Amino acid sequence: MSLPPLVEPAAELTVDEVRRYSRHLIIPDIGMAGQKRLKNAKVLCVGAGGLGSPALMYLAAAGVGTLGIVDFDIVDESNLQRQIIHGQSDVGRLKAESAAASVREINPLVNVVIHNVALTNDNVMDIFAGYDLIVDGTDNFATRYMVNDAAVLLGKPYVWGSIYRFDGQASVFWAEHGPCYRCLYPEPPPPGMVPSCAEGGVLGVLCASIGSIQVNEAIKILTGVGDPLVGRLMIYDALEMKYRDVRVRKDPECVLCGKNPTVTQLLEDYEAFCGTISDEAAQAAQGATITAAELKQMQDQGENIYLIDVREQNEFEIVRIPGSVLIPKGEFLSGAALANLPQDKRIVLHCKSGARSAEVLAVLKSAGFADAVHVGGGVLSWVKTVDPSLPAY
């Protein structure tokens, strides 16, 4: 469905702006009026990572007058495979600062506003209030639900995107005209059910595919052209090179945007709502978590332990803790691994960062391996505190 333009046009375009945006101006559907609307628009990108990189670059190139960047992270070398707004010289730099510098290089006419903070319950409403439209490039469920709730409560549209390995999704959530994110996903998935990109990986160029779709939708909403993805979920399969969209209807019983909403303000704790690990895993890890340094001490002292890496084969090939045996998490969840575990050794588990090993620890505890422990921080902690010569990922 077509929607009216989100913003009013600016008073005029300068001679420099006419030259810069001439290829937009000769498109009848954009023209002078549409470009003036872009100039007058204020758009916030949540995240300057995989999706935020192409989104910020193309929003800047398109002439969006004010671009906000909210990100508290620091550029890491592992980001450069997909976060193209950053370069090698930006490693160790604040992402918001690095992204802002790239935006200004692309288009010095854009007003860049930096929010070098973590988005939280305490600041999200104030930050969002200063913008017309939100572009969501987050990669965790807690922030996605918070972004959605804040946007709905403030009556603002936002463009959502998600990427994983070779798959991408995008939609526009605008409760005034269609569904919100909670209509599509009323509840977050169980902890550990959906791996993050840090666990499962993502094809770098997929970020550009989905990020550019997000910008396309933002431009359509700001200028009032075309048929935006309101009420539709676009699904992209890069391996099959196929796009399809699924109709998403507004849920009249939605707790946030339905006829009788029960969520009328931000939740107190979105991390608790989404759960980074299950209650069983959190309980199992209490008193059964060791550090990487403690594991090294166990090995040096010749303690009778059986060290199990619960990651996947491709991760095991990147880096491993010496002496570890690979038994992927799925084999524990199915029960297949339990029969072959030694009964005369203490089981020590680890994964990449500690979340998956905590889930496996809960399985072992319930199976009677009372003295089993896991390594908090996983192999990343081992690389950081025990052997920095090993690669991190």
C-alpha positions in Angstrom: 0.0 0.0 0.0 1.2 3.5 -0.8 1.6 5.9 2.1 1.9 9.7 2.3 5.4 11.2 2.6 6.7 11.0 6.2 8.4 14.4 6.2 7.7 17.8 4.7 10.1 19.1 2.1 12.9 21.6 2.9 12.6 25.1 1.6 15.2 24.7 -1.2 18.1 22.9 -2.6 21.4 24.7 -3.1 23.3 24.7 -6.4 25.8 22.2 -4.9 22.9 20.0 -3.8 21.3 20.1 -7.2 24.6 19.0 -8.8 25.2 16.3 -6.3 21.7 14.8 -6.4 21.0 15.3 -10.1 20.4 11.6 -10.8 17.7 11.6 -8.2 16.2 14.9 -9.5 15.6 13.5 -13.0 13.5 10.6 -11.6 9.9 11.8 -11.9 8.9 10.0 -8.7 11.6 11.7 -6.7 12.3 15.0 -8.3 12.9 18.3 -6.5 10.1 17.6 -4.0 11.3 14.2 -3.0 14.9 15.3 -2.7 13.8 18.2 -0.5 12.1 15.8 1.8 15.3 13.7 2.1 17.1 16.9 2.9 14.6 17.6 5.7 14.6 14.1 7.0 16.2 12.9 10.3 17.1 9.2 10.3 18.7 7.2 13.1 20.7 4.0 12.4 20.8 1.7 15.4 24.2 0.1 15.0 27.2 0.8 12.7 27.9 -2.8 12.0 27.0 -5.2 9.2 23.7 -3.7 8.3 24.4 -0.2 9.6 27.5 0.1 7.3 25.8 0.0 3.9 22.7 1.7 5.3 24.6 4.7 6.6 26.6 5.0 3.4 23.7 5.0 1.1 21.5 7.2 3.3 24.3 9.7 3.3 24.8 9.4 -0.5 21.1 9.8 -1.0 21.1 13.2 0.8 19.3 12.4 4.1 19.8 15.7 5.9 20.4 14.4 9.4 21.9 11.0 10.2 22.1 9.7 13.7 24.5 6.9 14.6 24.0 5.0 17.9 26.8 2.4 18.7 29.0 2.0 21.7 31.3 -0.8 20.2 34.9 -0.6 19.0 36.0 -1.6 15.5 37.6 -5.1 15.6 39.5 -6.7 12.8 36.9 -9.4 12.5 34.3 -6.7 11.6 36.1 -5.7 8.4 34.9 -8.8 6.4 31.4 -7.2 6.3 31.3 -3.8 8.0 32.5 -1.8 5.0 32.1 1.6 6.6 35.2 0.9 8.6 38.8 0.3 7.4 42.0 -1.2 8.7 43.1 2.1 10.2 39.9 2.2 12.2 40.6 -0.9 14.2 40.4 0.0 17.9 38.4 3.2 17.1 34.9 3.8 18.3 32.5 2.5 15.6 30.3 5.6 15.8 33.2 7.9 15.3 34.6 5.8 12.5 31.2 5.6 10.7 30.7 9.3 11.1 34.0 10.0 9.5 33.1 7.8 6.5 29.6 9.5 6.2 31.2 12.9 6.1 33.6 11.8 3.5 30.8 10.4 1.3 28.6 13.5 1.8 29.8 16.6 3.7 26.4 18.1 3.4 24.9 15.6 5.9 24.6 16.6 9.5 25.9 13.6 11.5 24.8 13.1 15.1 26.9 10.6 17.2 25.3 8.7 20.0 28.3 6.8 21.4 26.3 4.9 24.0 24.6 1.6 24.5 20.9 1.8 23.7 19.1 1.2 27.0 15.7 1.8 28.6 17.0 5.0 30.1 18.0 6.7 26.8 16.1 5.0 23.9 13.0 7.2 24.1 14.9 10.4 24.3 17.2 9.4 21.4 14.4 8.2 19.2 12.3 11.3 19.8 14.7 13.4 17.7 14.3 11.4 14.5 11.6 10.8 11.9 12.5 7.2 11.1 14.6 4.4 12.6 16.8 1.9 10.7 17.4 -1.1 12.9 20.7 -2.9 12.3 20.9 -4.7 15.6 21.9 -8.3 16.0 20.3 -9.4 19.2 16.7 -10.0 20.3 16.8 -7.9 23.4 17.6 -4.7 21.5 15.2 -5.6 18.7 12.3 -5.8 21.1 13.3 -2.6 22.8 13.7 -0.8 19.4 10.2 -2.0 18.4 8.6 -1.1 21.7 10.1 2.4 21.7 9.1 3.0 18.1 5.5 1.9 18.7 5.2 4.0 21.9 6.5 7.0 20.0 4.5 6.4 16.9 7.5 6.2 14.7 8.1 3.8 11.7 11.3 1.7 11.6 12.9 -0.4 9.0 14.1 -3.8 10.3 16.7 -6.1 8.8 18.2 -9.5 9.9 21.0 -11.6 8.5 22.5 -15.0 9.2 24.9 -17.0 7.0 23.3 -16.8 3.5 19.8 -15.7 4.6 18.3 -12.3 5.1 15.0 -10.7 6.0 13.7 -7.2 5.9 10.4 -5.4 6.8 8.9 -2.1 7.8 7.1 -2.0 11.1 4.8 0.9 11.6 1.9 0.3 14.0 -0.1 3.2 12.7 -0.4 1.5 9.3 0.4 -2.1 9.9 1.9 -4.7 12.2 4.8 -4.2 14.7 7.7 -6.6 15.3 5.7 -8.3 18.1 2.9 -9.1 15.7 5.4 -11.2 13.7 7.3 -12.5 16.7 5.1 -12.3 19.8 7.8 -14.1 21.9 11.6 -14.3 21.6 12.9 -17.7 20.6 14.1 -20.0 23.4 17.7 -19.2 24.5 20.2 -20.8 22.3 17.7 -21.8 19.7 18.8 -19.1 17.1 22.6 -18.7 16.9 24.0 -15.3 16.5 26.2 -14.2 13.6 29.1 -14.4 16.0 28.3 -18.1 16.5 27.0 -19.1 13.0 28.7 -16.6 10.7 27.4 -14.4 7.9 28.4 -13.9 4.3 29.8 -10.4 4.2 28.1 -9.3 1.0 24.7 -10.3 2.5 24.9 -7.2 4.7 25.0 -5.0 1.5 22.0 -6.9 0.1 19.8 -6.4 3.1 21.2 -3.0 4.1 20.5 -1.5 0.7 16.9 -2.9 0.9 16.5 -1.1 4.2 17.7 2.2 2.7 15.4 1.7 -0.3 12.4 1.3 2.1 13.6 4.3 4.1 13.6 6.5 1.0 10.2 5.3 -0.1 8.7 6.1 3.3 10.4 9.5 3.6 9.3 10.6 0.1 6.0 8.8 -0.1 6.8 6.8 -3.3 6.2 3.2 -4.1 4.8 0.4 -2.0 6.8 0.0 1.2 7.2 -3.3 3.1 4.6 -2.4 5.7 2.7 -5.7 6.4 5.2 -7.7 4.4 8.3 -9.7 5.3 10.9 -9.9 2.5 13.0 -13.1 2.7 16.2 -13.5 0.7 18.1 -16.7 0.1 21.5 -15.8 -1.3 22.5 -19.4 -2.2 19.4 -19.9 -4.3 19.3 -16.2 -5.3 15.6 -16.0 -4.5 13.4 -13.3 -3.0 10.0 -14.0 -1.6 7.7 -12.0 0.6 5.2 -13.2 3.2 2.1 -11.2 4.3 2.3 -10.2 7.9 -1.0 -9.1 9.4 -1.5 -6.8 12.3 -2.4 -8.9 15.4 -5.5 -7.5 17.0 -4.4 -9.2 20.2 -0.8 -7.9 20.1 0.2 -6.9 23.6 1.8 -3.7 22.3 -0.2 -2.5 19.2 -3.4 -4.5 19.5 -6.9 -3.4 20.5 -6.2 -3.8 24.2 -2.5 -3.4 24.8 -1.0 -4.6 28.0 2.5 -3.3 27.3 2.1 0.4 27.6 5.7 1.3 28.5 9.1 -0.1 28.0 9.9 -3.4 29.8 12.2 -3.2 32.8 14.6 -5.7 31.5 14.7 -6.8 27.9 17.7 -9.1 28.5 15.7 -11.0 31.0 12.7 -11.0 28.6 14.7 -12.6 25.8 17.1 -14.6 28.0 20.7 -15.0 26.8 20.8 -18.5 28.3 18.0 -20.6 29.7 17.2 -20.7 33.4 18.4 -24.3 33.5 21.8 -23.3 32.0 22.1 -20.3 34.4 21.4 -22.5 37.4 23.8 -25.2 36.2 26.6 -22.7 35.7 26.3 -21.4 39.3 29.3 -22.7 41.2 30.4 -24.7 38.1 32.1 -22.1 36.1 35.9 -21.9 35.9 38.2 -19.4 34.1 40.5 -20.1 31.3 43.5 -19.6 33.6 42.0 -22.2 36.0 41.7 -24.7 33.1 45.3 -24.1 32.2 46.3 -24.7 35.8 44.3 -28.0 35.8 46.2 -29.1 32.7 49.6 -28.1 34.1 48.9 -30.0 37.3 47.9 -33.1 35.3 44.4 -33.3 36.8 42.2 -36.1 35.5 39.9 -34.0 33.2 38.1 -34.6 29.9 38.0 -31.3 28.0 35.1 -31.1 25.5 34.7 -28.4 22.9 30.9 -28.1 22.1 31.3 -25.8 19.1 31.0 -26.9 15.4 33.7 -28.5 13.3 34.4 -25.3 11.2 35.0 -23.3 14.5 37.2 -26.1 15.8 39.3 -25.8 12.7 39.9 -22.1 13.3 41.2 -22.3 16.8 41.1 -24.9 19.6 42.3 -25.2 23.2 45.0 -27.9 23.4 43.8 -31.2 24.6 40.2 -30.6 23.7 37.9 -33.1 22.0 35.1 -31.9 19.7 31.6 -33.0 20.5 29.1 -30.4 19.1 26.3 -29.1 21.3 23.6 -30.8 19.1 24.9 -34.3 20.1 24.3 -33.5 23.7 20.9 -32.1 23.1 19.9 -35.2 21.2 21.4 -37.4 23.9 23.7 -39.1 21.5 26.9 -38.0 23.2 26.1 -39.0 26.7 26.7 -42.8 26.4 30.3 -42.3 25.3 31.5 -39.9 28.0 34.1 -41.2 30.4 32.9 -41.9 33.9 36.3 -41.8 35.5 37.2 -38.2 34.5 35.9 -34.8 35.4 34.1 -33.3 32.4 35.2 -29.7 31.4 33.2 -28.0 28.7 33.9 -25.0 26.6 32.6 -23.2 23.5 33.4 -19.8 22.0 32.2 -17.5 24.7 30.4 -19.7 27.4 26.7 -19.6 26.4 26.6 -22.9 24.5 28.7 -24.7 27.0 26.4 -23.6 29.8 23.5 -25.1 27.9 25.4 -28.4 27.6 26.4 -28.2 31.2 22.7 -28.2 32.2 22.2 -31.4 30.2 25.2 -33.1 31.9 24.1 -32.0 35.3 20.6 -33.5 34.8 22.3 -36.7 33.5 24.2 -37.2 36.7 27.6 -35.6 35.9 27.5 -33.6 39.1 31.1 -32.4 39.1 31.1 -31.2 35.5 32.2 -27.5 34.9 32.4 -25.2 32.0 34.9 -22.4 31.0 33.4 -18.9 31.3 34.3 -16.9 28.3 35.2 -20.0 26.3 38.0 -20.2 23.8 38.0 -16.4 23.4 39.0 -16.1 27.1 41.7 -18.7 26.5 43.1 -16.7 23.6 42.9 -13.4 25.6 44.3 -14.6 29.0 46.3 -17.8 28.3 47.7 -17.8 24.7 47.3 -14.6 22.8 49.3 -16.1 19.9 46.1 -18.0 18.9 43.6 -16.4 16.5 40.3 -15.1 17.8 37.1 -14.9 15.6 
